[in-house]
Amino acid sequence: MAFQFHNADHSFRCPKRRKIRSWVHTFAAEHGKTVGDLGVVFCSDDYLLELNKTHLQHHYYTDIITFDYCENDTLSGDLMISIDRVKDNAKTHNQLFFNELLRVIIHGHLHLVGYKDKTAADQTTMRAKEDEWIARYHDSKP
């Protein structure tokens, strides 16, 4: 069982990996879960677009696709994150890049514990949870 960071076709090196791992472990525990095999995979827009077309039949760019491999109370999955999209979203929403990165990482984990984002109400709930967990990341010890 491991929580690892990987690169597909992008050379991005995630800062503060140890603190992010600890944050995700806290998130999992508070949702009654343990951390199993979790991968955060950094890639380009084009790479993620191809996955979106192939696996979801969606023909548009996205910042994250979450592949859920959870079993019972174990969080397992792959979070495929477009660094290009995270950078653009940070600029668009006037956010720091790192905060936007935290947002997509926790967004994927929220999906793994059952949160949805298909309806406007679901999106509002998801955004509130993202904001809560980003604040908790910054409030936690280094």
Steps between C-alpha positions, in 0.01 A plus 500: 500500500643833400417856412732606221551787259576418136548671167342388176625743234578799721814577702317677785639421845241546770619708795420409860421138417546380860254758636249420223522130586435576867206724404347224288547246780312736735228544236467122460486437876230764547294322236545161669750383238857382485739591220566220257667538162462862397675656205509867410613511139604828342449542127434749221168623364537283191573186701197553722281588202580163346410322826179702517406394146602136545355429846214748537412584139540870585663718237619789715789603722472445874728551798454155658364157429463268798521126449338337802639162614366523857398182678314496829658763724824537305561804281669393180511667163690708251458876477603611154576872520571736212765745618420719197135529607588561867728788393229650278232458766719668760538802270131504407384485862780725632633225727849390589607202288566289811151566640346399168713185505374420851145560377522239226679251724231522767230508230613158382502367854151638561385295202666193652293538818177544306451868424356581158510819292242449225231738631531864607422402861767226490751748357426748779552229763819382329642853484426559869676173592797592280528839671473337844779252426728760339465709817573193711813431296628851569405478869684169550856458613777500237 
